[in-house]
């Protein structure tokens, strides 16, 4: 009997419960597994024993001690095994979305390819680097997204950064609804611009004046014209793998979407447009000084924390050195904080690292999920911008009241105590858990995080610049990405993009994500 009980407890016999509750309700019921009872296979799947075999088994019981011990052993082993399996299955159910389907997403995307280039409005959304069709979203709320097939995801893209307080925040929606009653666009000054401008100036160390735009790309376009106008120099230094929007001057070794598609540069960009763009190596001061020595440079422009080649943090010495070199050679230092602004700290990367640039570009978070951008800096520099000065830049929808309203409400929420502590806690747990799961499964992985921004690479690391990024196993990342997607975890569909957490992500969300990562890593 004992041997039979132990045999029944083996996972290899059947993955289902050994017996249902009716079979362990009394010692007699255990004898339903005796010879002549219902087939063991039936009962091992949890089917109730037939009454006749139960009675037959009961009549054959002679009350001997060995039989009683066998019953007790069987009941204990069965209950323990069922409890252990239940715990394992409960965890698995939390990690795996069993009803994953993409029929409607596939239909919509197939139609979209006949209507829009590649079927999307921005290249990385097409899933080119991870394979398969993209997921078509239907709605979002908090930390979650639902697609048109009804699949639910824990979202770590957050509309590429802006959803830091959560999608469709109730307070933001209420304020937007009230503003919509007054109008959606003025094309004229509004008091809301003043409110958001004051908040930006108060928070960001380098900003004494600010100009609002409609996107991060537009902000960077205005910025590069401004630094050239102010310094009366044409050349600028950018860094390999840093992305500053799709303006011609910046599409040189630009990372992000360009790297995702395997395009070193974009066709259609005239040679003259990039002739004044010099490229240095991120986290390498010597490469920067070599260019500064040989050229009259208007500005050194960088993402203070790279997010468009995956997540690459700077060393503090690198940022301090750039500040010193820029000043030494008469160039302006520009931080493109479209991604890091109000995300890694309320005052952005410059507040986090304690290094103040001359000009800053912003976007994403300051619009609370609506289209927005901004560039700002020292007063003497910004007074070059029209109509205060001769450097022209304009925009029909710039400073529109809806974007200003959403930005104000978002930043009010971020100022509340504990916001960035929460981001740091959950993001650290997330990335450390994923990295440990990958290493435990024997994969070469590395990564890191700062506050609500993180990244993962399929290589040994460390990753300090774009050349290191290119050593990543993008094919393995693609398989991992798909496995996570099928388990309800939505991550950026490219190895060359950072991930984002928000205030609505919970400990349970993080635990479920790590559990899913363990499963997928084990399958690779």
C-alpha positions in Angstrom: 0.0 0.0 0.0 2.7 2.5 1.0 4.6 1.8 -2.3 1.4 2.4 -4.2 0.8 5.6 -2.3 4.2 6.9 -3.1 3.9 5.9 -6.7 0.6 7.8 -7.0 2.3 10.9 -5.6 4.9 10.9 -8.5 4.4 13.9 -10.9 5.1 11.5 -13.8 1.9 9.6 -13.2 -0.5 12.3 -13.9 -0.4 16.1 -13.5 -3.9 16.3 -12.0 -5.0 15.9 -8.4 -4.6 12.4 -7.0 -8.1 12.2 -5.5 -11.0 14.4 -4.9 -12.2 15.5 -1.4 -14.8 12.8 -1.3 -12.1 10.1 -1.5 -10.2 11.5 1.5 -13.3 12.3 3.6 -13.1 8.9 5.4 -10.6 6.1 5.7 -12.9 3.7 4.0 -13.0 5.9 0.9 -9.3 5.4 0.4 -10.0 1.7 -0.4 -11.7 2.8 -3.6 -8.2 2.5 -5.0 -8.0 -1.2 -4.1 -8.2 -3.9 -6.7 -11.7 -4.1 -8.2 -12.5 -0.4 -7.5 -13.0 2.2 -10.3 -10.0 2.5 -12.6 -7.1 4.3 -11.0 -6.7 6.5 -14.0 -10.2 7.8 -13.6 -9.7 8.5 -9.9 -6.3 10.1 -10.4 -8.0 12.7 -12.6 -10.2 13.5 -9.7 -13.4 11.7 -10.7 -15.5 10.4 -7.8 -15.4 6.6 -7.2 -18.5 4.6 -8.1 -20.7 3.7 -5.2 -20.4 -0.1 -5.9 -16.6 -0.2 -5.7 -16.7 1.9 -2.6 -19.1 -0.6 -0.9 -17.0 -3.5 -2.1 -13.9 -1.9 -0.8 -15.5 -1.2 2.5 -16.8 -4.8 2.9 -13.3 -6.1 2.2 -11.7 -4.0 5.0 -10.9 -6.3 7.9 -9.7 -3.5 10.3 -6.1 -4.7 10.5 -3.4 -2.2 11.5 -1.4 -2.3 8.3 -4.5 -1.4 6.3 -5.2 1.5 8.6 -1.7 2.7 8.4 -1.9 2.5 4.6 -5.1 4.6 4.7 -3.4 7.2 6.9 -0.3 7.3 4.7 -2.3 7.6 1.5 -4.5 10.4 2.9 -1.5 12.3 4.2 0.5 11.9 1.0 -2.5 12.7 -1.2 -3.4 15.8 0.7 0.2 17.0 0.8 0.7 16.4 -2.9 -2.5 18.1 -3.8 -1.6 21.1 -1.7 1.9 21.4 -3.3 0.4 21.0 -6.8 -2.2 23.6 -6.0 0.4 26.1 -4.9 2.5 25.5 -8.0 -0.6 25.7 -10.3 -1.7 28.9 -8.5 1.6 30.5 -9.3 1.5 29.3 -12.9 -2.0 30.6 -13.4 -0.9 34.0 -12.2 2.0 34.0 -14.6 0.3 32.6 -17.7 -2.5 34.1 -19.6 -4.1 31.0 -20.9 -6.6 32.5 -23.4 -4.1 34.5 -25.4 -5.4 35.2 -28.9 -4.7 37.8 -31.6 -7.3 37.2 -34.2 -8.7 40.8 -34.2 -5.3 42.4 -33.8 -4.1 40.5 -36.8 -7.2 41.6 -38.8 -6.8 45.2 -38.0 -3.1 45.3 -38.6 -3.5 43.5 -42.0 -6.0 46.2 -43.0 -3.7 49.0 -41.6 -0.8 47.9 -43.9 -2.9 48.9 -46.9 -3.7 52.3 -45.3 -0.4 53.4 -43.6 3.3 52.7 -44.3 4.1 49.5 -42.5 0.6 49.6 -40.9 1.7 52.0 -38.1 2.2 55.7 -37.3 5.7 55.1 -35.8 8.1 52.4 -36.9 9.0 50.6 -33.6 5.3 49.8 -33.1 5.4 47.3 -36.0 7.2 44.6 -34.0 9.8 44.3 -36.9 12.6 43.4 -34.5 10.7 40.9 -32.4 8.6 39.2 -35.1 4.9 38.6 -35.4 2.2 41.2 -35.7 1.8 44.0 -33.2 -0.9 44.0 -30.6 -3.7 46.5 -31.3 -4.7 48.3 -28.1 -8.4 48.9 -27.2 -8.1 50.7 -23.8 -5.7 51.4 -20.9 -6.2 52.1 -17.2 -3.7 52.4 -14.4 -0.8 49.9 -15.0 -2.8 47.8 -17.5 -3.7 47.6 -21.2 -6.3 45.6 -23.0 -6.1 44.7 -26.7 -8.9 44.3 -29.2 -9.0 40.6 -28.5 -9.6 41.1 -24.8 -6.1 40.1 -23.6 -5.0 42.1 -20.5 -1.4 43.1 -20.1 0.8 44.6 -17.4 2.2 47.5 -19.3 5.9 48.5 -19.0 5.8 50.8 -22.0 3.4 53.4 -20.6 2.9 55.1 -24.0 6.7 55.3 -24.2 7.1 57.1 -20.9 4.3 59.7 -20.3 2.0 57.4 -18.2 4.1 57.7 -15.1 1.1 58.2 -12.8 -0.9 55.5 -14.6 -3.0 55.4 -17.7 -6.2 57.4 -17.7 -5.8 58.8 -14.2 -9.1 59.8 -12.8 -7.9 63.3 -11.7 -6.4 64.0 -15.0 -9.5 62.8 -16.9 -11.7 65.0 -14.7 -9.5 68.1 -15.3 -9.5 67.4 -19.0 -13.2 67.0 -19.1 -13.7 70.4 -17.4 -11.2 72.0 -19.8 -12.9 70.5 -22.9 -16.0 72.4 -21.9 -14.0 75.6 -22.4 -12.3 74.5 -25.6 -9.7 72.1 -26.9 -7.4 74.6 -28.7 -7.1 78.3 -28.6 -4.2 79.4 -30.8 -3.8 82.2 -28.4 -2.2 82.6 -25.0 -3.8 80.9 -22.0 -3.1 81.1 -18.2 -2.5 77.3 -18.2 0.8 77.9 -20.1 2.0 80.1 -17.3 1.1 77.6 -14.6 3.0 74.7 -16.3 5.9 77.0 -17.2 6.3 78.0 -13.6 6.3 74.3 -12.5 9.0 73.4 -15.1 11.2 76.4 -14.2 10.9 75.6 -10.5 11.8 71.9 -10.9 14.5 71.8 -13.6 17.8 73.5 -12.5 18.9 74.7 -16.0 15.5 76.2 -17.0 14.9 79.9 -16.5 12.6 80.3 -19.5 10.7 77.7 -21.5 9.1 77.3 -25.0 6.4 74.7 -25.4 6.1 72.6 -28.5 4.0 69.6 -29.6 6.6 66.8 -29.4 10.1 65.9 -28.3 11.2 65.9 -31.9 9.9 69.5 -32.4 11.6 70.5 -29.2 14.9 69.2 -30.4 14.5 70.9 -33.8 14.0 74.2 -32.0 16.9 73.5 -29.7 19.5 72.9 -32.4 18.5 76.0 -34.2 18.8 78.0 -31.0 22.2 76.7 -30.0 23.6 77.5 -33.5 22.0 81.0 -33.4 23.3 81.8 -29.9 26.9 80.6 -30.5 27.1 81.5 -34.2 28.6 78.1 -34.8 27.2 75.3 -36.9 28.7 72.0 -35.7 27.2 70.0 -32.9 28.4 66.8 -31.2 25.9 64.0 -30.5 26.6 60.5 -29.3 26.3 57.1 -31.0 23.0 55.5 -30.2 21.4 58.7 -28.8 18.1 59.7 -30.4 16.9 63.2 -30.6 13.9 62.9 -32.9 13.7 62.5 -36.6 15.1 65.9 -37.7 17.7 65.5 -40.5 20.6 66.8 -38.4 20.1 64.1 -35.8 19.6 61.0 -38.0 23.3 60.0 -37.7 24.0 56.8 -35.6 20.7 57.6 -33.9 19.8 54.3 -32.1 16.2 53.5 -31.3 14.0 53.1 -34.3 16.8 53.5 -36.8 18.8 50.7 -35.0 15.7 48.6 -34.7 15.3 48.6 -38.4 19.0 48.0 -39.1 19.3 51.4 -40.9 22.6 53.3 -40.1 21.0 56.5 -41.4 17.8 57.5 -43.2 17.6 57.8 -47.0 16.4 61.3 -48.0 18.7 63.1 -45.6 20.9 65.4 -47.6 24.7 65.2 -47.0 24.6 68.9 -46.1 22.1 68.3 -43.4 24.4 66.1 -41.4 27.7 67.7 -42.4 27.7 69.7 -39.1 26.9 66.7 -36.9 29.8 65.0 -35.2 29.5 61.7 -33.3 31.3 60.8 -30.1 31.2 57.7 -28.0 29.0 57.7 -24.9 30.8 57.5 -21.5 34.1 58.3 -23.3 35.3 61.9 -22.6 38.4 61.4 -24.7 36.3 61.0 -27.9 34.5 64.2 -27.0 37.6 66.3 -26.4 39.2 65.1 -29.6 36.3 66.5 -31.6 36.2 69.7 -29.6 39.9 70.3 -30.2 39.5 70.0 -34.0 36.1 71.8 -34.5 34.3 74.9 -33.4 31.3 73.3 -31.8 28.0 75.0 -31.0 26.8 72.4 -28.5 27.4 68.9 -27.0 24.0 67.2 -27.1 23.1 64.0 -25.3 20.5 61.9 -23.5 21.9 62.1 -19.9 20.6 58.6 -19.4 20.3 56.8 -22.7 16.9 55.3 -23.3 16.9 55.0 -27.1 19.5 52.2 -27.3 18.1 50.4 -24.4 18.9 51.6 -20.9 22.5 53.0 -20.6 23.3 55.1 -17.5 26.2 57.5 -17.6 29.0 57.7 -15.0 28.9 60.8 -12.9 32.4 61.5 -14.1 31.3 61.5 -17.7 28.6 64.1 -17.1 30.8 66.3 -14.9 33.5 66.0 -17.6 31.1 67.1 -20.3 30.2 70.2 -18.3 33.8 71.1 -17.9 34.8 70.4 -21.5 31.8 72.3 -23.0 32.7 75.4 -20.9 36.4 75.1 -21.8 35.8 75.0 -25.5 32.9 77.6 -25.6 30.2 75.1 -26.5 26.8 74.8 -24.9 25.9 71.6 -23.0 22.4 70.3 -23.9 20.5 67.5 -22.0 17.8 65.9 -24.0 15.5 65.0 -21.1 12.4 64.1 -23.2 12.6 60.7 -21.7 14.3 61.3 -18.3 12.6 64.6 -17.4 10.4 64.2 -14.3 10.9 60.4 -14.6 14.2 59.5 -12.9 13.7 62.5 -10.5 11.3 65.4 -10.3 14.0 67.7 -11.6 15.2 65.2 -14.2 18.6 63.7 -14.7 20.3 67.0 -14.1 18.8 67.1 -10.6 19.6 63.4 -10.0 23.3 63.7 -11.0 23.8 67.3 -9.9 25.1 68.5 -13.3 23.5 71.5 -14.9 23.4 71.9 -18.7 22.8 75.2 -20.5 19.7 74.0 -22.5 17.2 71.2 -21.8 14.7 69.5 -24.0 11.6 68.0 -22.4 8.4 66.1 -23.4 6.4 63.0 -22.5 5.7 63.3 -18.8 5.1 67.1 -18.9 2.1 66.5 -21.2 0.5 63.7 -19.0 -0.1 61.6 -22.0 -1.1 64.3 -24.5 1.2 65.6 -27.3 3.8 68.0 -25.9 7.4 69.0 -25.9 9.5 71.9 -24.6 12.9 73.4 -24.6 14.3 75.8 -22.1 17.5 77.1 -20.6 19.3 80.1 -19.4 17.5 83.4 -19.9 20.2 84.9 -22.1 20.0 81.9 -24.4 16.2 81.6 -24.5 15.8 85.3 -25.3 17.2 84.5 -28.8 13.8 82.8 -29.5 11.2 84.8 -31.5 9.4 87.0 -30.8 11.9 88.1 -28.1 14.8 87.4 -30.5 15.6 86.6 -34.1 15.6 82.8 -33.9 12.3 81.7 -35.4 10.2 78.8 -34.2 6.4 78.4 -34.0 3.6 75.9 -33.7 -0.2 76.1 -34.2 -1.0 73.7 -31.3 1.9 74.6 -29.0 0.8 75.2 -25.5 -2.7 73.9 -26.2 -4.9 73.9 -23.1 -5.5 70.1 -23.0 -1.8 69.3 -22.9 -1.1 72.0 -20.3 -4.0 70.7 -18.1 -2.8 67.1 -18.3 0.8 68.1 -17.6 -0.2 70.3 -14.6 -2.2 67.5 -13.0 0.5 64.9 -13.6 3.2 67.0 -12.1 1.1 67.8 -9.1 0.7 64.1 -8.4 4.5 63.5 -8.9 5.3 66.1 -6.2 3.4 64.2 -3.6 5.6 62.5 -1.0 6.7 59.0 -1.7 6.2 59.1 -5.5 9.8 58.5 -6.5 10.5 56.2 -3.6 7.7 53.9 -4.9 9.2 54.0 -8.4 12.6 53.2 -7.2 11.4 50.3 -5.0 9.2 48.5 -7.6 11.6 49.1 -10.5 14.6 47.7 -8.5 12.6 44.6 -7.6 11.5 44.2 -11.2 14.8 44.4 -13.0 16.7 42.5 -10.3 14.2 39.7 -10.3 14.2 39.4 -14.1 18.0 39.4 -14.2 18.3 36.8 -11.5 15.7 34.6 -13.3 17.7 34.9 -16.5 21.0 34.0 -14.8 19.5 31.1 -13.0 18.3 29.7 -16.3 21.9 30.0 -17.7 21.4 33.0 -19.9 23.8 35.9 -20.4 21.8 39.0 -19.3 22.6 42.4 -17.8 20.7 45.6 -17.1 19.9 48.2 -14.6 17.5 51.0 -13.6 17.1 54.5 -12.2 13.8 55.2 -10.5 11.0 54.5 -13.0 13.3 53.7 -16.0 15.0 50.3 -16.7 16.6 48.1 -19.3 17.7 44.6 -20.0 20.3 43.3 -22.5 20.9 39.7 -23.6 24.7 39.9 -23.3 27.2 39.5 -20.5 27.8 43.3 -20.1 28.6 45.7 -18.8 26.9 47.9 -21.4 28.3 51.5 -21.4 27.8 52.6 -25.0 26.1 51.7 -28.3 28.9 49.4 -29.4 28.3 47.3 -26.3 24.5 47.2 -27.1 25.2 45.7 -30.5 26.6 42.6 -28.8 23.2 41.7 -27.5 21.4 38.5 -28.7 18.5 40.2 -30.4 17.1 36.9 -31.7 16.9 35.6 -28.1 15.3 38.8 -27.0 12.7 38.5 -29.6 11.7 35.0 -28.4 11.7 36.2 -24.8 9.6 39.2 -25.7 7.0 37.0 -27.4 6.8 34.6 -24.5 6.3 37.5 -22.1 3.6 38.9 -24.3 1.7 35.6 -24.3 1.8 35.7 -20.5 0.2 39.2 -20.4 3.4 41.2 -20.0 3.7 44.1 -22.4 7.3 45.3 -23.0 8.9 47.5 -25.6 9.1 45.5 -28.9 12.8 46.2 -29.4 16.1 45.4 -27.6 17.0 49.1 -28.3 14.3 50.6 -26.0 14.1 51.3 -22.3 11.2 50.2 -20.2 9.1 52.3 -17.8 7.2 51.7 -14.5 4.6 53.9 -13.0 2.9 54.8 -9.7 0.1 52.3 -10.4 2.4 49.3 -10.7 2.0 47.1 -7.6 4.1 44.5 -5.8 1.7 41.8 -7.2 2.3 43.1 -10.8 6.1 42.8 -10.2 5.8 39.3 -8.7 3.7 38.2 -11.7 6.1 39.6 -14.2 9.1 37.9 -12.5 7.2 34.6 -12.4 6.5 35.0 -16.2 10.1 35.8 -16.9 11.2 32.6 -15.1 8.9 30.5 -17.2 10.0 32.1 -20.5 13.7 32.0 -19.6 13.4 28.3 -18.9 11.9 27.8 -22.4 14.6 29.6 -24.3 
